[in-house]
Amino acid sequence: MAFYDPIRDQLKFVKSLTPSKLKSLANQRLSDLVLREAARSKRAVDDLQQRYPSAGQRELAQRLIDNKKGIASMVGGVSGALGLLTLPLDLVAMAYLQVMLLTDIAVLHKVSLKTERERRELLDLMGYSNGVGPVQRSSPKVMGKLATVLLERGGLESFGRAVPVIAAPISAYLNNAHIQKIGDEALRHYSGFEKAHEKTKRVKRP
């Protein structure tokens, strides 16, 4: 079995966020993006559970959060080197990272995200966590517009860096705190969902 190196994997992911990929992400429908990410999240959660078979739900969730915090720390520091010099693309990267994290935690808590209602609930959770309210009723259908809405309405304020490379140590701290906040909100939300799901299964059991 190959040695697992989270730093290497995080850096590889950040390097994949080229301007062309981010522009493509910016034009995707949010619901479609969440559905696509659900398949990736299923693989990530399965892999995590295999590597840490004795870990509880909270520990696994924190590992998912820590992974995204590591990526968030790198985004500001390497964005200049990768040519991500425009604020909109930087914001798209951070908004995408939030979608990934929320999807990971939802899947960890056995939410399929196959229905439009489940995906709408996730996106609304993202909006509330950023202090902007329900996303589906306050933003257009594409990822790039979501990043703009979050910025205009007061969310993602820590990502509005004029000089991301110079401000890397400060932005890394702010990014980490923000990603942890999003993860904690998702945990509170989906932990309740899982308890309700288990209760329903027990009631249906003959």
C-alpha positions as CSV (number, residue, x, y, z in Angstrom):
1,M,0.0,0.0,0.0
2,A,1.4,3.4,-1.0
3,F,2.2,5.8,1.9
4,Y,-0.6,8.4,2.2
5,D,0.7,12.0,2.1
6,P,-2.1,14.5,2.7
7,I,0.2,17.5,1.9
8,R,1.2,16.1,-1.4
9,D,-2.4,15.3,-2.3
10,Q,-3.5,18.8,-1.2
11,L,-0.8,20.5,-3.3
12,K,-1.7,18.4,-6.3
13,F,-5.3,19.4,-6.0
14,V,-4.4,23.1,-5.7
15,K,-2.2,22.9,-8.7
16,S,-5.1,21.5,-10.7
17,L,-7.1,24.7,-10.1
18,T,-5.9,26.3,-13.2
19,P,-7.7,29.5,-14.5
20,S,-9.4,27.4,-17.3
21,K,-10.7,24.8,-14.8
22,L,-12.0,27.6,-12.5
23,K,-13.7,29.4,-15.3
24,S,-15.3,26.1,-16.2
25,L,-16.4,25.6,-12.6
26,A,-17.8,29.2,-12.5
27,N,-20.2,28.3,-15.3
28,Q,-21.6,25.1,-13.7
29,R,-25.1,24.9,-12.2
30,L,-24.8,24.5,-8.5
31,S,-27.1,21.5,-8.2
32,D,-25.2,19.7,-10.9
33,L,-21.9,20.4,-9.2
34,V,-23.1,19.0,-5.9
35,L,-24.4,15.9,-7.6
36,R,-21.0,15.4,-9.3
37,E,-19.1,16.0,-6.1
38,A,-21.3,13.4,-4.3
39,A,-19.6,10.7,-6.3
40,R,-16.2,12.0,-5.4
41,S,-17.2,12.3,-1.8
42,K,-18.4,8.7,-1.6
43,R,-14.9,7.5,-2.7
44,A,-13.2,9.9,-0.3
45,V,-15.4,8.8,2.7
46,D,-14.9,5.1,1.8
47,D,-11.2,5.6,1.6
48,L,-11.1,7.5,4.9
49,Q,-13.1,4.8,6.7
50,Q,-10.8,2.1,5.4
51,R,-7.7,4.0,6.6
52,Y,-9.2,4.8,10.1
53,P,-11.6,1.9,10.8
54,S,-11.9,2.6,14.5
55,A,-12.5,6.3,14.1
56,G,-15.9,7.7,15.1
57,Q,-18.1,10.0,13.0
58,R,-16.7,13.2,14.6
59,E,-13.1,12.2,14.1
60,L,-13.7,11.3,10.4
61,A,-15.5,14.6,9.9
62,Q,-12.7,16.6,11.4
63,R,-10.2,14.8,9.2
64,L,-12.3,15.9,6.2
65,I,-12.4,19.5,7.5
66,D,-8.6,19.4,8.2
67,N,-8.0,18.3,4.6
68,K,-10.0,21.3,3.2
69,K,-8.2,23.6,5.7
70,G,-4.9,22.5,4.3
71,I,-6.1,23.2,0.7
72,A,-7.5,26.6,1.8
73,S,-4.1,27.5,3.3
74,M,-2.4,26.8,0.1
75,V,-4.8,28.6,-2.2
76,G,-3.7,32.1,-1.2
77,G,0.0,31.2,-1.1
78,V,0.2,29.7,-4.5
79,S,-2.5,31.6,-6.4
80,G,0.0,34.1,-7.7
81,A,2.4,31.5,-8.9
82,L,-0.5,29.7,-10.7
83,G,-1.6,32.8,-12.4
84,L,-4.8,33.2,-10.4
85,L,-4.4,37.0,-10.1
86,T,-8.0,38.0,-10.4
87,L,-10.3,38.1,-7.3
88,P,-13.3,36.4,-9.0
89,L,-11.3,33.2,-9.8
90,D,-9.8,33.1,-6.2
91,L,-13.3,33.4,-4.8
92,V,-14.6,30.6,-7.1
93,A,-11.8,28.4,-5.8
94,M,-12.9,29.0,-2.2
95,A,-16.6,28.7,-2.9
96,Y,-15.8,25.4,-4.6
97,L,-13.9,24.2,-1.6
98,Q,-16.9,24.9,0.6
99,V,-19.1,22.9,-1.7
100,M,-16.7,20.0,-1.5
101,L,-16.5,20.1,2.3
102,L,-20.3,20.3,2.7
103,T,-20.7,17.4,0.3
104,D,-18.2,15.3,2.1
105,I,-19.9,15.8,5.5
106,A,-23.3,15.2,4.0
107,V,-22.1,11.9,2.4
108,L,-20.4,10.9,5.7
109,H,-23.8,11.2,7.4
110,K,-25.4,9.0,4.7
111,V,-27.2,11.8,2.8
112,S,-27.3,10.6,-0.9
113,L,-27.7,14.1,-2.4
114,K,-29.6,12.4,-5.3
115,T,-32.7,14.5,-4.9
116,E,-33.1,18.2,-5.7
117,R,-34.4,18.8,-2.2
118,E,-31.2,17.3,-0.6
119,R,-29.0,19.4,-2.8
120,R,-31.0,22.6,-2.2
121,E,-30.7,22.0,1.5
122,L,-26.9,21.7,1.2
123,L,-26.7,24.9,-0.7
124,D,-28.9,26.7,1.6
125,L,-26.8,25.5,4.5
126,M,-23.8,27.0,2.7
127,G,-25.6,30.3,2.4
128,Y,-26.6,30.4,6.0
129,S,-23.1,29.4,7.1
130,N,-21.7,32.4,5.2
131,G,-24.4,34.8,6.6
132,V,-26.2,35.4,3.3
133,G,-29.3,33.3,3.7
134,P,-30.8,30.6,1.4
135,V,-28.6,30.3,-1.7
136,Q,-31.3,28.9,-4.0
137,R,-33.5,31.9,-3.5
138,S,-30.8,34.6,-3.4
139,S,-28.3,33.6,-6.1
140,P,-28.3,32.6,-9.8
141,K,-27.7,29.0,-11.0
142,V,-23.9,29.2,-11.7
143,M,-20.9,28.8,-9.4
144,G,-19.2,32.1,-10.3
145,K,-22.4,34.0,-9.5
146,L,-22.5,32.3,-6.1
147,A,-19.0,33.5,-5.3
148,T,-20.0,37.0,-6.2
149,V,-23.2,36.8,-4.1
150,L,-21.2,35.6,-1.1
151,L,-18.8,38.5,-1.4
152,E,-21.4,41.2,-2.0
153,R,-23.5,40.0,1.0
154,G,-20.7,39.8,3.5
155,G,-19.6,36.2,3.2
156,L,-16.1,35.2,2.2
157,E,-14.8,38.5,3.5
158,S,-11.6,36.8,4.6
159,F,-10.9,35.7,1.0
160,G,-11.0,39.3,-0.5
161,R,-7.2,39.6,-0.6
162,A,-5.6,42.3,-2.8
163,V,-2.1,40.8,-2.4
164,P,-2.7,37.0,-1.7
165,V,1.0,36.0,-1.8
166,I,2.2,38.7,0.6
167,A,-0.7,38.1,2.9
168,A,-0.4,34.3,2.8
169,P,0.3,33.7,6.6
170,I,-2.7,35.9,7.6
171,S,-5.0,34.6,4.9
172,A,-4.1,31.0,5.8
173,Y,-5.2,31.6,9.3
174,L,-8.4,33.3,8.2
175,N,-9.1,30.6,5.6
176,N,-8.6,27.9,8.2
177,A,-11.0,29.5,10.7
178,H,-13.6,30.0,8.0
179,I,-13.4,26.4,6.7
180,Q,-13.6,25.1,10.3
181,K,-16.7,27.3,10.9
182,I,-18.4,25.9,7.7
183,G,-17.5,22.3,8.8
184,D,-18.9,22.8,12.3
185,E,-22.1,24.2,10.9
186,A,-22.4,21.2,8.6
187,L,-21.7,18.8,11.5
188,R,-24.5,20.4,13.6
189,H,-26.9,20.2,10.7
190,Y,-26.2,16.7,9.4
191,S,-25.7,15.0,12.8
192,G,-29.4,15.8,13.5
193,F,-30.3,14.4,10.1
194,E,-28.5,11.1,10.8
195,K,-30.2,10.7,14.2
196,A,-33.6,11.3,12.5
197,H,-32.7,8.8,9.8
198,E,-31.7,6.1,12.3
199,K,-34.9,6.7,14.3
200,T,-37.0,6.3,11.1
201,K,-35.2,3.0,10.3
202,R,-35.9,1.7,13.8
203,V,-39.6,2.5,13.5
204,K,-39.9,0.7,10.2
205,R,-38.1,-2.4,11.5
206,P,-40.6,-5.2,12.1
